[in-house]
Amino acid sequence: MVRIMVQLTEEQLKALKELAKARKTPIAKLVRESVAQYVIAARKDPMMEEKRRRALDFIKKLESGEIQFHDIEGKTDVSTNHDKYLNEGEHTSW
């Protein structure tokens, strides 16, 4: 195997550490497995890089607040408060 140096965000490293602990496996193994899966997927779908770029651009717009989703009443917290909104409706037996 060859050693390389990779820079990750703090969030990425934290997530990797948690996953490695839960699976009782080294972080390096998780990285190798992830790279292997990515390479296989990229070979199967030549448009993967374009899809990936578009998805990342979309996520950045969501995180920056440039794009905000809302329901037909203009509420933006439906995914968080769905039970509350269901109970306010006509069918409170749900």
N, C-alpha and C positions, 0 to 999 in steps of 0.2 A: 504494500500500500504506500501511497504517497501522502506526505503531510502538506496541508495548505492552510492558509490563514483566511478566515472569513469574518466579516463584521456583521453583527446582528443588532437590532434595536434591543433595548432593555426588555420590552414586552415579549419579543421573540425568544430571547434567552430564558426569561422567566417561564414562558409556556413550555419550552423544551425541557427545562429542568423538572417541571411538574410532571410532564409526560414521561420522562425518563424514570423518575422516582416511582410513578404509578405502575410502569411496566417493568421496573427493576432491570433496566438496561442502560448502557452508556449513551450519552448524548451523541457521541460520534456515530454510533450504530443507527440512531434515529435519522441523523443527517444523511448517512449513506443510503438508507432505505428511501428517504424522501427524494434524493437525487435520482436514484434508480427509477422510481415511479414516474418522476417528471420526464425523464429521458424517454421512457417507454411511451408515455402518453403523447409526448411531442412528436414522436415518430409516427404514431397512429393518426394524428390530426395535424396536418401541415398548417392549419389556420390557428393552432393553439396559441401561438405567440400574440397574434392580433387579438384574439378573444381575451387573453390574459391582460394585455395592455388596456383594452377597453374596460374590463372589469376593475382594474386598479384605478383608472381615471374616474370611473363612476364612484368608487369608494372614497376617493379623495374629495369629490364634489359633495358627497353626503357628509363627510366629516367636517368639511369647511362650512357647511350650511348653505352652500350654493344651491343645492337641491334639497327640498323638503317634501316629504310625502304627507298627504292628509286624506281623510275620508270625504265623503260627499257633503258632510256637515262642516268641514274645515278642521276637524280635530286631528292632531298630529300624534297623539299618544294612545291610539287604539290598541296597538300590540301590547302595551303595558297595562292598560286599564280595560281590556275587553270584557272581563267579568262584570265590572261596574256598569259599563254601557249596556250589556245584555240585560242586566237586572232593571235598568231604567226603562226598557222597552215594554211593549204590550205583553210579551210572552215572558212573564217573570218566573215561570215554572222551570225554565232552563236551568 
